[in-house]
Amino acid sequence: MARKSKKTSESEFVLFDVLYQDGAQTSNRRVPRAILEGLDGDEPARGVIEEQDRKIAEMSGNPRGPIKTITRSPNQ
C-alpha cells in the first residue's frame, strides 16, 4: 500500500503581501486559512504576521518596522 505524502496543502494557507511603513515589502507570507474564517475577514492575518515578524526579529536581531498594509497575494 502506498503512503500518502505529508506535504502541507496550499489550500490550508492564504498568502499575503505586506508593506511596512518604511517602504519595505515582503511577499507570500503564509497565514492559516482557519483563522480567516470568522467575521473579521483578513484582519486576524495582521496579528499572525506581526507574531511571525517578532520571531524573525528574535532570531536575526533585526526588527521590522510597523506594518502599513496587508493584502492577499495575487499568486494564489
For each residue, the residues with C-beta under 8 A, 3 or more apart:
1:
2:
3:
4:
5:
6:
7:
8: 12 13
9: 12
10: 13 76
11: 33
12: 8 9 32 33 34
13: 8 10 30 31 32 33
14: 30 31 32 33 36 42 45 72 76
15: 27 28 29 30 31 72 73 75 76
16: 28 29 31 42 45 49 70 71 72 73
17: 25 26 27 28 29 70 71 72 73
18: 25 26 27 29 49 67 69 70
19: 23 24 25 67 68 69 70 71
20: 23 24 25 26 64 65 66 67 68
21: 65 66 67 68
22: 65
23: 19 20
24: 19 20 64 65
25: 17 18 19 20
26: 17 18 20 29
27: 15 17 18 73 75
28: 15 16 17 73 75
29: 15 16 17 18 26 49 52
30: 13 14 15
31: 13 14 15 16 35 36 44 45 48 49
32: 12 13 14 35 36 48
33: 11 12 13 14 36 37
34: 12 37
35: 31 32 38 44 45 48
36: 14 31 32 33 41 42 44 45
37: 33 34
38: 35 44
39:
40: 43 44
41: 36
42: 14 16 36 45 46 70 72
43: 40 46
44: 31 35 36 38 40 47 48
45: 14 16 31 35 36 42 48 49 70
46: 42 43 49 50 67 70
47: 44 50 51
48: 31 32 35 44 45 51 52
49: 16 18 29 31 45 46 52 53 67 70
50: 46 47 53 54 67
51: 47 48 54 55
52: 29 48 49 55 56
53: 49 50 56 57 63 64 67
54: 50 51 57 58
55: 51 52 58 59
56: 52 53 59 60 64
57: 53 54 60 61 62 63 64
58: 54 55 61
59: 55 56
60: 56 57
61: 57 58
62: 57
63: 53 57
64: 20 24 53 56 57 67
65: 20 21 22 24
66: 20 21
67: 18 19 20 21 46 49 50 53 64 70
68: 19 20 21
69: 18 19
70: 16 17 18 19 42 45 46 49 67
71: 16 17 19
72: 14 15 16 17 42 76
73: 15 16 17 27 28 76
74:
75: 15 27 28
76: 10 14 15 72 73
